């Protein structure tokens, strides 16, 4: 394993989309609901800014390492430390069902 239990010291929450109906208008509303909270090791990877189409855009990629879970999908997002992250990649390390590695990009950058 590439972490110790002591390194899994940050609580992250996985959120999934859920469709509900507005009680007044009946219109569908898509919102995010908490799926599960887990402890993870959190490591920022990239903090670079670049020019694209005459605008400065920030890229903030973070690596989340946690115990294996098979109920996490790329359509979910991560809420952590007041920020939300789109999941880019989910990897079952060495297919051992012991460790999950997730790369995610911040939506709040």
C-alpha positions in Angstrom: 0.0 0.0 0.0 1.2 3.5 -0.7 -0.2 5.1 2.5 -0.4 4.5 6.2 -3.7 4.6 8.1 -2.5 7.8 9.8 -2.2 9.5 6.3 -6.0 9.0 5.7 -6.7 12.1 7.8 -8.9 14.3 5.6 -12.6 13.7 5.3 -14.0 14.0 1.8 -17.6 13.6 0.7 -18.7 12.0 -2.6 -21.9 13.6 -4.1 -24.2 12.2 -6.8 -26.8 13.9 -8.9 -30.4 13.5 -8.0 -33.5 14.7 -9.9 -36.4 16.1 -7.9 -39.5 18.0 -8.8 -40.2 21.6 -7.8 -43.4 21.4 -5.6 -44.7 24.7 -7.0 -44.1 24.5 -10.7 -43.5 20.8 -11.2 -40.3 21.5 -13.1 -37.5 19.0 -12.7 -34.6 20.1 -10.6 -31.2 18.5 -10.7 -29.2 18.8 -7.5 -26.3 17.2 -5.7 -26.8 14.9 -2.7 -24.2 13.4 -0.4 -23.5 9.7 -1.3 -20.8 8.8 1.3 -18.1 10.4 3.4 -14.7 8.7 3.8 -11.2 9.5 5.1 -8.6 10.1 2.4 -5.0 11.3 1.8 -5.2 14.5 -0.2 -2.3 15.8 -2.3 -2.5 18.8 -4.7 -0.7 17.9 -7.9 -0.8 20.8 -10.3 -1.3 24.4 -9.9 -0.6 26.1 -13.2 -2.1 29.0 -15.0 -2.1 29.3 -18.8 -3.5 31.6 -21.4 -6.3 30.3 -23.5 -8.4 32.4 -25.8 -7.1 35.6 -24.3 -8.3 34.6 -20.8 -6.3 33.2 -17.9 -7.6 29.9 -16.6 -6.4 28.1 -13.5 -6.0 24.4 -13.4 -6.1 22.8 -10.0 -5.7 19.0 -10.0 -5.7 17.0 -6.7 -5.0 13.3 -6.0 -7.2 11.6 -3.4 -6.0 8.2 -2.0 -8.4 6.1 0.0 -9.4 2.6 1.0 -11.1 0.7 -1.9 -14.7 1.3 -2.6 -16.6 0.0 -5.6 -19.6 2.3 -5.4 -17.7 5.5 -6.6 -18.2 6.5 -10.3 -16.8 9.2 -12.5 -20.2 11.0 -12.7 -19.9 11.8 -9.0 -18.1 14.8 -7.6 -16.0 15.3 -4.4 -16.7 18.0 -1.8 -13.7 18.8 0.3 -12.5 21.8 2.3 -15.2 24.1 0.9 -14.4 23.2 -2.7 -15.9 20.8 -5.2 -14.0 18.6 -7.6 -14.9 16.8 -10.8 -13.6 13.3 -10.9 -11.2 12.7 -13.8 -10.0 9.2 -13.1 -10.7 6.4 -10.6 -8.1 3.6 -10.3 -8.1 0.4 -8.3 -4.4 0.1 -7.5 -2.9 -3.1 -8.7 -6.5 -4.5 -9.0 -6.1 -5.5 -5.4 -9.3 -4.0 -4.0 -7.3 -2.4 -1.2 -6.7 1.1 -2.4 -8.5 3.6 -4.7 -6.7 6.5 -6.3 -8.7 9.4 -7.7 -7.6 12.3 -9.7 -10.0 15.3 -9.6 -10.1 18.8 -10.9 -11.3 21.7 -8.8 -14.5 23.5 -10.0 -13.7 26.5 -7.8 -10.4 27.5 -9.3 
